[in-house]
């Protein structure tokens, strides 16, 4: 059975202006690879409801799971919950369960549970809350969409919670062979091997540093024995030792 | 007149598996912000022709410029040129101008100009070559799509070449106010300011480190005087000094 598929949707002007580097996509990619869920696409869109709605509808229709990051804080530019509601025709309002979590938290902290903070309890009807052990304000899952915070520590915790509820496939394994040979000289034998071994995905990534150049060849697949065998054939074809 | 718009399309399984961190999107975002071109969306897709074609057609129809990164090397998994040809109905074959560049380069290097390296001269009909001062194999522009290498040093050089041909709008400027106040306490006054100053985009980004927390408020716009004025109003409303 093929692995389940997933997409990532990063929401935020600060990524598109270059001010902030998105690290959540790479974090999710690594976590999904380990869980046996294939990340097939990632998108970054701005804090614009129409753009978020379009992306949510496209991705949720195409893939088994959609993970989002960003736009669930207390300020006016945090519009993800409303966009998700609009995308799936769900009413969005302050929900008692989320409000109770936040009220208790701010009371303990001696901080006012003001109107802005109450915005973080706005959750679409029918959604399930995602626990936030870092700063309490919850994420939520609705249908196949999992809405999480952009702050990396919170995002990491939420990914762990959501992944624990999913059935993954076989983890995608990889083997890397680093050779000090240019891509142009390995492409021939690599192409032949790729054709002969369709169950193993072969990719080549050139490097060049301090005048030394070469290629990292990566074999990906779910069967460790097959990866090893293909990499041995490649090393032999290129006349190199496997490190 | 509004600024021109742009999208980024990153092509490569190695990004989606988590093996490689994409740094090209952030590089392009910063370069476009400086040039007065608004990056509106970024996507990452795998080395799959149908996925690349879909993304190219969607993005090139929606935005003024599309920049791509990755998949133009000599190996079997480098399929960007063919996907671009398929997306725009252009024939793709080894082109004399690109072949001549590469032939001269490999002759100088004393390296064989073999079939794999000739693949890098496969350019869609009607495209204009983009110079590659680092490793010669050219990128190309066709319509509003600019196809560039994934290797960061080459990508940077190609972005510089392409941007030099474009007319940008007004550079997007930003001012940041760092306050040691939680987002929940600044959201009220920030929302009022955002509503009253629609020409300035206000965003808030929380931070938390070593027990210290607060928010970076970023004002973005094209008029430095307006940004300064809005940030002064914000500092006054929050009762903080501007650093």
Contacts between the chains, C-beta under 8 A, distances in Angstrom:
chain1	res1	chain2	res2	distance
A	12	B	203	8.0
A	13	B	201	6.8
A	13	B	203	5.9
A	13	B	220	7.4
A	14	B	203	5.9
A	14	B	205	6.1
A	14	B	218	6.9
A	15	B	25	8.0
A	15	B	26	8.0
A	15	B	29	7.2
A	15	B	42	7.7
A	16	B	29	5.9
A	16	B	38	7.9
A	16	B	39	4.6
A	16	B	40	6.8
A	16	B	41	7.5
A	16	B	42	6.9
A	17	B	29	6.2
A	17	B	33	5.3
A	17	B	39	7.4
A	17	B	172	6.4
A	17	B	174	7.2
A	17	B	220	6.5
A	18	B	26	5.7
A	18	B	27	8.0
A	18	B	28	8.0
A	18	B	29	3.4
A	18	B	30	3.6
A	18	B	31	7.9
A	18	B	32	7.7
A	18	B	33	5.3
A	18	B	39	7.8
A	19	B	174	6.8
A	19	B	218	6.5
A	20	B	205	7.0
A	21	B	23	7.9
A	21	B	26	4.9
A	22	B	25	7.6
A	22	B	26	7.6
A	23	B	21	7.9
A	25	B	22	7.6
A	25	B	44	7.3
A	26	B	18	5.7
A	26	B	21	4.9
A	26	B	22	7.6
A	27	B	18	8.0
A	28	B	18	8.0
A	29	B	15	7.3
A	29	B	16	5.9
A	29	B	17	6.2
A	29	B	18	3.3
A	30	B	18	3.6
A	31	B	18	8.0
A	32	B	18	7.7
A	33	B	17	5.3
A	33	B	18	5.3
A	38	B	16	7.9
A	39	B	16	4.6
A	39	B	17	7.4
A	39	B	18	7.8
A	40	B	16	6.8
A	40	B	45	7.8
A	40	B	46	6.2
A	40	B	51	7.5
A	41	B	16	7.5
A	41	B	43	6.7
A	41	B	44	6.6
A	41	B	45	5.6
A	41	B	46	7.6
A	41	B	51	7.1
A	42	B	15	7.6
A	42	B	16	6.9
A	42	B	43	6.9
A	42	B	44	4.1
A	43	B	41	6.7
A	43	B	42	6.9
A	43	B	43	5.0
A	43	B	44	7.7
A	44	B	25	7.2
A	44	B	41	6.6
A	44	B	42	4.1
A	44	B	43	7.7
A	45	B	40	7.7
A	45	B	41	5.5
A	46	B	40	6.2
A	46	B	41	7.6
A	47	B	203	7.4
A	51	B	40	7.5
A	51	B	41	7.1
A	73	B	183	5.4
A	73	B	187	8.0
A	73	B	204	7.1
A	73	B	206	6.5
A	74	B	183	5.1
A	74	B	184	4.8
A	74	B	187	4.4
A	75	B	183	5.6
A	75	B	186	7.4
A	75	B	187	4.5
A	75	B	190	5.7
A	75	B	191	6.9
A	75	B	203	7.8
A	75	B	204	4.3
A	76	B	187	7.0
A	76	B	190	6.5
A	76	B	191	4.0
A	76	B	194	5.1
A	76	B	195	7.7
A	76	B	202	7.5
A	77	B	194	7.5
A	77	B	202	7.0
A	77	B	203	5.1
A	77	B	204	6.7
A	106	B	184	7.9
A	111	B	182	7.4
A	111	B	184	7.2
A	111	B	185	7.8
A	112	B	184	8.0
A	112	B	185	7.7
A	114	B	184	6.4
A	114	B	185	7.5
A	114	B	187	8.0
A	114	B	188	6.9
A	115	B	188	6.7
A	116	B	183	7.4
A	116	B	184	5.1
A	116	B	185	7.6
A	116	B	187	3.1
A	116	B	188	5.6
A	116	B	191	7.5
A	117	B	184	4.1
A	117	B	187	7.8
A	119	B	187	7.3
A	120	B	184	7.9
A	135	B	208	7.5
A	151	B	206	6.2
A	151	B	208	7.5
A	153	B	208	7.6
A	172	B	17	6.4
A	174	B	17	7.1
A	174	B	19	6.8
A	182	B	111	7.4
A	183	B	73	5.4
A	183	B	74	5.1
A	183	B	75	5.7
A	183	B	116	7.4
A	184	B	74	4.8
A	184	B	106	7.9
A	184	B	111	7.2
A	184	B	112	8.0
A	184	B	114	6.4
A	184	B	116	5.1
A	184	B	117	4.1
A	184	B	120	7.9
A	185	B	111	7.8
A	185	B	112	7.7
A	185	B	114	7.5
A	185	B	116	7.6
A	186	B	75	7.4
A	187	B	73	8.0
A	187	B	74	4.4
A	187	B	75	4.5
A	187	B	76	7.0
A	187	B	116	3.1
A	187	B	117	7.8
A	187	B	119	7.3
A	188	B	114	6.9
A	188	B	115	6.7
A	188	B	116	5.5
A	190	B	75	5.7
A	190	B	76	6.5
A	191	B	75	6.9
A	191	B	76	4.0
A	191	B	116	7.5
A	194	B	76	5.1
A	194	B	77	7.6
A	195	B	76	7.7
A	201	B	13	6.8
A	202	B	76	7.5
A	202	B	77	6.9
A	203	B	12	7.9
A	203	B	13	5.9
A	203	B	14	5.9
A	203	B	47	7.4
A	203	B	75	7.8
A	203	B	77	5.1
A	204	B	73	7.1
A	204	B	75	4.3
A	204	B	77	6.7
A	205	B	14	6.1
A	205	B	20	7.0
A	206	B	73	6.6
A	206	B	151	6.2
A	208	B	135	7.4
A	208	B	151	7.4
A	208	B	153	7.5
A	218	B	14	6.9
A	218	B	19	6.5
A	220	B	13	7.4
A	220	B	17	6.5
